[in-house]
Amino acid sequence: MAHKAPIWLVTNASSGGHNEQTLARIATLFAEARRPIARRITLGEEPSPTGDEASAAGVGLVIIYGGDGTISSVARALDDWAGHILALPGGTMNLLARALHGDRPALELAGTAARESMFSAPIPVITAERFRALAGIVAGPTSAWGDVREHLRNTDLKGLASSVPGALSETLTGNAIAVEGVAEEYQAVYLQPAPGGIELRGIVAQQATDLIAHGWAWLAGDFRNGPNVQLGTYPNATLRSDGPVGLLVDGEKAEAGSILHVHGEFSPQRFLSRRGGIRWT
């Protein structure tokens, strides 16, 4: 990575961990390393930068400070740009940043990236017809827990009081999800990018104790810790249900039809990693 190439910083003021003091310190760390940030883009005030814009400006590094959804959407907008991305944790769950760097704070990572050469490589992603996931997908009724996460992020106690019962009800009564080639059906399926394609987990929510465990996992910041069954890793997968499938794609709500085809690929860009690669545990 050429250290003299321009650096852009992209942030999302609505992300769960957004902090203006942290952003100012990130800029200072790069300036002190004689690698000043050439442009700051604040999503919501201006659109995400495109790959064509970054290529035309000769940008070598884009720093994205936000949650999984922010990092994913900015990376997608930067398609056709051959630079590097530094994903800094600034959201609610920060699954991708944790997989790339471990549980390190944004300022520590920014300081390291400003001073040192960090490992960089494309990362596994999951693609479908209308989206690409960098951190993972929850498919099925338990995606309703995404509303719980949003209310928690916004400290909306009234919203929590209504969304938790709704998520519990939908988890129990919603259409089950089937994975082609797997005998059992599940309340939901979690799909995680993996070097060999897509790692699938069946999400179990058959009794009250399962639901309590799922609720606690969501509120604690990592829904993967709820009850689940490993289904294996596949280069591609097809999910089926009796009706439209609710999705959380990198933490953002979406919807698919009754059949969802997904594929394991690698990102067009190279991501910096403090761990020497991406590790989900």
Backbone hydrogen bonds in HBPLUS format (Angstrom, degrees):
<---DONOR---> <-ACCEPTOR-->    atom                        ^
c    i                          cat <-CA-CA->   ^        H-A-AA   ^      H-
h    n   atom  resd res      DA  || num        DHA   H-A  angle D-A-AA Bond
n    s   type  num  typ     dist DA aas  dist angle  dist       angle   num
A0005-ALA N   A0002-ALA O   3.37 MM   3  5.69 161.4  2.41 107.2 112.6     1
A0060-GLY N   A0006-PRO O   2.98 MM  54  5.89 159.0  2.02 154.3 158.3     2
A0038-ALA N   A0007-ILE O   2.79 MM  31  5.56 139.7  1.95 147.4 160.1     3
A0008-TRP N   A0061-LEU O   3.06 MM  53  6.53 158.9  2.10 156.3 162.1     4
A0063-ILE N   A0008-TRP O   2.80 MM  55  6.17 168.4  1.81 162.3 162.8     5
A0009-LEU N   A0039-ARG O   2.91 MM  30  6.32 159.1  1.95 159.1 166.0     6
A0041-ILE N   A0009-LEU O   2.78 MM  32  6.18 162.1  1.81 159.4 165.0     7
A0010-VAL N   A0063-ILE O   2.73 MM  53  6.07 170.4  1.74 171.6 174.8     8
A0065-TYR N   A0010-VAL O   2.91 MM  55  6.27 165.9  1.93 171.3 173.6     9
A0011-THR N   A0041-ILE O   2.95 MM  30  6.37 157.3  2.00 165.9 172.3    10
A0043-LEU N   A0011-THR O   2.84 MM  32  6.15 166.3  1.86 173.4 169.4    11
A0015-SER N   A0012-ASN O   3.05 MM   3  5.53 168.2  2.06 118.4 121.9    12
A0018-HIS N   A0015-SER O   3.28 MM   3  5.40 171.5  2.28 113.6 115.1    13
A0017-GLY N   A0090-GLY O   2.89 MM  73  4.32 142.6  2.03 111.3 111.4    14
A0023-LEU N   A0019-ASN O   3.13 MM   4  6.51 155.6  2.20 148.3 155.0    15
A0024-ALA N   A0020-GLU O   2.97 MM   4  6.25 158.7  2.02 150.0 155.1    16
A0025-ARG N   A0021-GLN O   3.00 MM   4  6.21 153.7  2.07 144.0 151.2    17
A0026-ILE N   A0022-THR O   2.88 MM   4  6.15 150.3  1.97 149.5 158.0    18
A0027-ALA N   A0023-LEU O   3.11 MM   4  6.40 162.9  2.14 150.9 154.1    19
A0028-THR N   A0024-ALA O   3.05 MM   4  6.32 151.2  2.14 141.3 149.5    20
A0029-LEU N   A0025-ARG O   2.87 MM   4  6.13 158.4  1.92 152.4 157.3    21
A0030-PHE N   A0026-ILE O   3.19 MM   4  6.50 159.1  2.24 153.0 157.1    22
A0031-ALA N   A0027-ALA O   2.97 MM   4  6.15 152.8  2.04 144.8 153.3    23
A0032-GLU N   A0028-THR O   2.82 MM   4  6.01 158.8  1.86 155.5 160.5    24
A0033-ALA N   A0029-LEU O   3.23 MM   4  6.38 135.6  2.44 131.9 142.8    25
A0035-ARG N   A0030-PHE O   2.78 MM   5  5.06 157.7  1.83 158.5 156.5    26
A0034-ARG N   A0031-ALA O   2.94 MM   3  4.96 154.6  2.01 108.5 112.0    27
A0045-GLU N   A0042-THR O   3.10 MM   3  5.71 153.8  2.18 129.5 137.7    28
A0046-GLU N   A0042-THR O   3.15 MM   4  6.15 137.4  2.34 151.1 160.6    29
A0054-ALA N   A0050-THR O   3.03 MM   4  6.34 166.0  2.05 154.2 157.6    30
A0051-GLY N   A0077-ALA O   2.98 MM  26  6.34 126.1  2.28 149.3 137.0    31
A0055-SER N   A0051-GLY O   2.89 MM   4  6.01 159.8  1.93 149.2 155.2    32
A0056-ALA N   A0052-ASP O   2.93 MM   4  6.03 160.7  1.96 146.5 151.9    33
A0057-ALA N   A0053-GLU O   3.05 MM   4  6.23 146.0  2.17 144.2 152.8    34
A0059-VAL N   A0054-ALA O   3.02 MM   5  5.26 156.4  2.07 159.6 157.7    35
A0058-GLY N   A0055-SER O   3.09 MM   3  5.09 154.7  2.16 101.2 109.1    36
A0084-HIS N   A0060-GLY O   3.07 MM  24  6.18 160.7  2.11 138.4 144.2    37
A0062-VAL N   A0084-HIS O   2.94 MM  22  6.37 157.1  1.99 156.3 162.8    38
A0086-LEU N   A0062-VAL O   2.99 MM  24  6.32 159.7  2.03 144.4 149.1    39
A0064-ILE N   A0086-LEU O   2.90 MM  22  6.16 166.5  1.92 155.4 158.6    40
A0088-LEU N   A0064-ILE O   2.85 MM  24  5.99 178.4  1.85 159.5 160.1    41
A0066-GLY N   A0088-LEU O   3.29 MM  22  6.55 156.3  2.35 167.8 161.1    42
A0090-GLY N   A0066-GLY O   3.01 MM  24  3.90 144.5  2.14 114.7 110.0    43
A0071-ILE N   A0067-GLY O   2.99 MM   4  6.25 171.9  2.00 163.2 164.9    44
A0072-SER N   A0068-ASP O   2.92 MM   4  6.01 161.1  1.96 149.6 155.4    45
A0073-SER N   A0069-GLY O   2.99 MM   4  6.12 164.5  2.01 147.6 151.5    46
A0074-VAL N   A0070-THR O   3.01 MM   4  6.13 164.3  2.03 155.0 159.2    47
A0075-ALA N   A0071-ILE O   2.98 MM   4  6.03 161.2  2.01 146.1 151.9    48
A0076-ARG N   A0072-SER O   2.99 MM   4  6.18 153.3  2.07 144.8 152.2    49
A0077-ALA N   A0073-SER O   3.06 MM   4  6.30 152.4  2.14 141.5 148.6    50
A0078-LEU N   A0074-VAL O   3.04 MM   4  6.30 131.6  2.29 141.5 154.7    51
A0078-LEU N   A0075-ALA O   3.10 MM   3  5.04 132.7  2.34  93.3 106.5    52
A0079-ASP N   A0076-ARG O   3.23 MM   3  5.51 159.4  2.28 113.2 113.3    53
A0081-TRP N   A0078-LEU O   3.08 MM   3  5.72 125.6  2.39 143.9 145.0    54
A0270-ARG N   A0083-GLY O   3.45 MM 187  6.65 174.5  2.45 158.6 158.3    55
A0085-ILE N   A0270-ARG O   2.85 MM 185  6.27 148.4  1.95 153.3 162.5    56
A0272-LEU N   A0085-ILE O   2.87 MM 187  6.12 165.2  1.89 159.4 162.0    57
A0098-ARG N   A0094-ASN O   3.04 MM   4  6.13 159.3  2.08 149.5 155.6    58
A0099-ALA N   A0095-LEU O   2.95 MM   4  6.14 148.5  2.05 143.6 152.4    59
A0100-LEU N   A0096-LEU O   2.96 MM   4  6.22 149.1  2.06 151.6 160.0    60
A0101-HIS N   A0097-ALA O   2.85 MM   4  5.88 153.1  1.92 148.7 156.2    61
A0102-GLY N   A0098-ARG O   2.71 MM   4  4.40 145.5  1.83 124.6 130.7    62
A0279-ARG N   A0099-ALA O   2.92 MM 180  4.79 169.4  1.93 128.0 130.3    63
A0275-ARG N   A0100-LEU O   3.13 MM 175  6.00 153.1  2.20 162.1 153.9    64
A0104-ARG N   A0102-GLY O   2.88 MM   2  5.60 139.0  2.05 101.5  90.4    65
A0109-LEU N   A0105-PRO O   3.19 MM   4  6.48 164.7  2.21 156.3 160.6    66
A0110-ALA N   A0106-ALA O   2.87 MM   4  6.07 158.6  1.92 151.8 158.3    67
A0111-GLY N   A0107-LEU O   2.95 MM   4  6.07 160.2  1.99 147.6 152.5    68
A0112-THR N   A0108-GLU O   3.05 MM   4  6.30 157.2  2.10 147.2 153.1    69
A0113-ALA N   A0109-LEU O   2.93 MM   4  6.13 167.9  1.94 153.6 156.9    70
A0114-ALA N   A0110-ALA O   2.91 MM   4  6.02 148.1  2.02 146.1 154.7    71
A0115-ARG N   A0111-GLY O   3.21 MM   4  6.33 148.5  2.32 142.2 149.0    72
A0116-GLU N   A0112-THR O   2.82 MM   4  5.67 159.2  1.86 158.9 164.4    73
A0273-SER N   A0119-PHE O   2.83 MM 154  5.43 147.9  1.93 155.5 158.4    74
A0121-ALA N   A0271-PHE O   3.28 MM 150  5.54 150.4  2.37 130.8 135.5    75
A0271-PHE N   A0121-ALA O   2.89 MM 150  5.54 165.0  1.91 134.6 130.0    76
A0267-SER N   A0123-ILE O   2.82 MM 144  5.41 153.5  1.89 150.6 159.1    77
A0125-VAL N   A0265-GLU O   2.92 MM 140  5.35 160.1  1.96 132.0 133.7    78
A0265-GLU N   A0125-VAL O   2.99 MM 140  5.35 171.9  1.99 150.3 152.2    79
A0126-ILE N   A0133-ALA O   2.93 MM   7  5.02 161.3  1.96 145.2 151.4    80
A0133-ALA N   A0126-ILE O   2.72 MM   7  5.02 162.1  1.75 150.8 157.0    81
A0127-THR N   A0263-HIS O   2.88 MM 136  5.22 165.7  1.90 152.3 156.7    82
A0263-HIS N   A0127-THR O   2.86 MM 136  5.22 150.3  1.95 149.2 157.7    83
A0128-ALA N   A0131-PHE O   2.97 MM   3  5.46 153.7  2.04 167.0 162.0    84
A0250-ASP N   A0136-GLY O   2.91 MM 114  5.41 169.4  1.92 178.9 177.5    85
A0137-ILE N   A0191-LEU O   2.87 MM  54  5.06 154.2  1.93 144.5 152.6    86
A0191-LEU N   A0137-ILE O   2.81 MM  54  5.06 165.2  1.83 153.5 158.6    87
A0138-VAL N   A0248-LEU O   2.97 MM 110  5.01 153.4  2.04 136.5 145.1    88
A0248-LEU N   A0138-VAL O   2.86 MM 110  5.01 139.9  2.02 140.6 150.4    89
A0139-ALA N   A0189-VAL O   2.88 MM  50  5.26 170.8  1.88 156.6 159.8    90
A0189-VAL N   A0139-ALA O   2.86 MM  50  5.26 154.8  1.93 147.3 155.7    91
A0140-GLY N   A0246-GLY O   2.81 MM 106  5.21 173.6  1.81 161.0 163.2    92
A0143-SER N   A0140-GLY O   2.94 MM   3  5.80 162.8  1.97 126.9 131.7    93
A0144-ALA N   A0141-PRO O   3.00 MM   3  5.96 170.0  2.01 126.4 129.2    94
A0145-TRP N   A0142-THR O   3.05 MM   3  5.72 167.0  2.07 115.4 119.5    95
A0146-GLY N   A0143-SER O   2.88 MM   3  5.65 164.6  1.90 120.3 125.1    96
A0147-ASP N   A0144-ALA O   3.08 MM   3  5.83 149.4  2.18 118.4 123.7    97
A0149-ARG N   A0145-TRP O   3.01 MM   4  6.40 155.7  2.07 148.3 154.4    98
A0150-GLU N   A0146-GLY O   3.01 MM   4  6.31 155.3  2.07 145.5 151.5    99
A0151-HIS N   A0147-ASP O   3.02 MM   4  6.29 164.1  2.04 153.3 156.5   100
A0152-LEU N   A0148-VAL O   2.92 MM   4  6.13 153.0  1.99 149.2 157.5   101
A0153-ARG N   A0149-ARG O   2.83 MM   4  6.04 157.4  1.88 150.1 156.5   102
A0154-ASN N   A0150-GLU O   3.01 MM   4  6.24 149.1  2.11 145.4 153.1   103
A0156-ASP N   A0151-HIS O   2.76 MM   5  4.82 170.8  1.77 153.7 153.9   104
A0155-THR N   A0152-LEU O   3.10 MM   3  4.94 162.6  2.13 103.7 108.1   105
A0160-LEU N   A0156-ASP O   2.92 MM   4  6.21 152.8  2.00 148.8 157.0   106
A0161-ALA N   A0157-LEU O   3.01 MM   4  6.22 153.6  2.08 144.2 150.6   107
A0162-SER N   A0159-GLY O   3.17 MM   3  5.31 133.1  2.40  98.1 110.1   108
A0163-SER N   A0159-GLY O   2.81 MM   4  5.94 157.4  1.86 154.9 162.4   109
A0164-VAL N   A0160-LEU O   3.07 MM   4  5.83 167.9  2.09 148.4 149.9   110
A0167-ALA N   A0163-SER O   2.84 MM   4  6.00 154.8  1.90 150.3 156.5   111
A0168-LEU N   A0164-VAL O   2.98 MM   4  6.21 159.7  2.02 154.6 160.2   112
A0169-SER N   A0165-PRO O   2.93 MM   4  6.12 163.3  1.96 149.7 154.0   113
A0170-GLU N   A0166-GLY O   2.95 MM   4  6.09 166.6  1.97 149.7 153.5   114
A0171-THR N   A0167-ALA O   2.96 MM   4  5.99 152.6  2.04 142.8 150.5   115
A0172-LEU N   A0168-LEU O   3.22 MM   4  6.47 149.1  2.32 143.8 150.7   116
A0173-THR N   A0169-SER O   3.01 MM   4  6.18 154.1  2.08 152.6 160.1   117
A0174-GLY N   A0170-GLU O   2.87 MM   4  5.16 146.6  1.98 141.9 144.1   118
A0177-ILE N   A0186-TYR O   2.73 MM   9  5.29 168.6  1.74 159.0 162.6   119
A0186-TYR N   A0177-ILE O   2.96 MM   9  5.29 163.4  1.98 145.4 149.7   120
A0178-ALA N   A0240-ARG O   2.86 MM  62  5.13 171.6  1.87 156.6 159.1   121
A0240-ARG N   A0178-ALA O   2.81 MM  62  5.13 158.0  1.86 148.7 154.6   122
A0182-VAL N   A0179-VAL O   2.89 MM   3  5.42 160.2  1.93 147.3 145.8   123
A0180-GLU N   A0238-THR O   2.91 MM  58  5.50 173.8  1.91 167.4 169.5   124
A0203-ILE N   A0188-ALA O   2.80 MM  15  5.10 166.1  1.82 145.1 146.2   125
A0190-TYR N   A0201-ARG O   2.79 MM  11  5.07 165.5  1.81 154.3 158.1   126
A0201-ARG N   A0190-TYR O   2.90 MM  11  5.07 147.6  2.01 148.1 155.6   127
A0192-GLN N   A0199-GLU O   2.88 MM   7  5.09 163.1  1.91 149.9 155.5   128
A0199-GLU N   A0192-GLN O   2.84 MM   7  5.09 166.7  1.86 162.4 158.8   129
A0194-ALA N   A0197-GLY O   3.01 MM   3  5.07 152.1  2.09 140.5 133.2   130
A0197-GLY N   A0194-ALA O   2.87 MM   3  5.07 165.6  1.89 117.8 120.9   131
A0198-ILE N   A0234-TYR O   2.67 MM  36  5.23 145.4  1.78 141.2 152.8   132
A0234-TYR N   A0198-ILE O   2.87 MM  36  5.23 156.8  1.93 141.5 143.5   133
A0200-LEU N   A0232-GLY O   2.92 MM  32  5.76 171.8  1.93 169.0 169.1   134
A0231-LEU N   A0200-LEU O   2.88 MM  31  5.27 166.2  1.90 149.1 146.2   135
A0202-GLY N   A0229-VAL O   2.76 MM  27  4.95 153.2  1.83 152.1 151.8   136
A0229-VAL N   A0202-GLY O   2.77 MM  27  4.95 146.8  1.88 138.1 149.5   137
A0204-VAL N   A0227-PRO O   3.06 MM  23  5.45 159.9  2.10 129.3 134.8   138
A0210-ASP N   A0207-GLN O   2.97 MM   3  5.39 125.2  2.28 107.8 121.7   139
A0211-LEU N   A0207-GLN O   3.18 MM   4  6.58 157.0  2.23 153.1 159.7   140
A0212-ILE N   A0208-ALA O   2.96 MM   4  6.25 158.7  2.00 154.1 159.9   141
A0213-ALA N   A0209-THR O   3.01 MM   4  6.17 156.7  2.07 141.1 147.6   142
A0214-HIS N   A0210-ASP O   2.86 MM   4  6.18 154.2  1.93 150.4 157.8   143
A0215-GLY N   A0211-LEU O   2.86 MM   4  6.07 167.2  1.88 152.2 155.7   144
A0216-TRP N   A0212-ILE O   2.93 MM   4  6.14 159.4  1.97 149.3 154.8   145
A0217-ALA N   A0213-ALA O   2.95 MM   4  6.13 156.7  2.00 144.9 151.5   146
A0218-TRP N   A0214-HIS O   2.95 MM   4  6.25 161.9  1.99 157.8 161.5   147
A0219-LEU N   A0215-GLY O   3.01 MM   4  6.21 169.2  2.02 151.0 154.2   148
A0220-ALA N   A0216-TRP O   2.80 MM   4  5.88 144.4  1.93 146.9 157.0   149
A0222-ASP N   A0217-ALA O   3.04 MM   5  5.53 150.5  2.13 161.6 156.8   150
A0221-GLY N   A0218-TRP O   3.11 MM   3  5.30 151.9  2.19 102.6 111.2   151
A0225-ASN N   A0222-ASP O   3.12 MM   3  6.05 171.9  2.13 126.6 129.0   152
A0226-GLY N   A0223-PHE O   3.19 MM   3  5.76 169.6  2.20 118.1 119.7   153
A0264-GLY N   A0235-PRO O   2.88 MM  29  5.36 155.1  1.94 169.7 162.5   154
A0237-ALA N   A0262-VAL O   3.03 MM  25  5.40 160.1  2.07 143.9 145.7   155
A0262-VAL N   A0237-ALA O   2.90 MM  25  5.40 169.9  1.91 163.5 165.3   156
A0239-LEU N   A0260-LEU O   2.84 MM  21  5.07 163.2  1.87 147.6 152.0   157
A0260-LEU N   A0239-LEU O   2.86 MM  21  5.07 160.9  1.89 148.0 152.5   158
A0241-SER N   A0258-SER O   2.87 MM  17  4.98 136.7  2.05 144.5 150.8   159
A0245-VAL N   A0256-ALA O   2.90 MM  11  5.12 149.8  1.99 129.2 138.6   160
A0256-ALA N   A0245-VAL O   2.90 MM  11  5.12 162.3  1.93 149.0 155.0   161
A0247-LEU N   A0254-ALA O   2.91 MM   7  4.91 159.8  1.95 141.4 134.8   162
A0254-ALA N   A0247-LEU O   2.96 MM   7  4.91 150.5  2.04 135.0 133.9   163
A0249-VAL N   A0252-GLU O   2.78 MM   3  5.12 157.3  1.83 154.5 148.0   164
A0252-GLU N   A0249-VAL O   3.02 MM   3  5.12 167.5  2.03 110.4 114.0   165
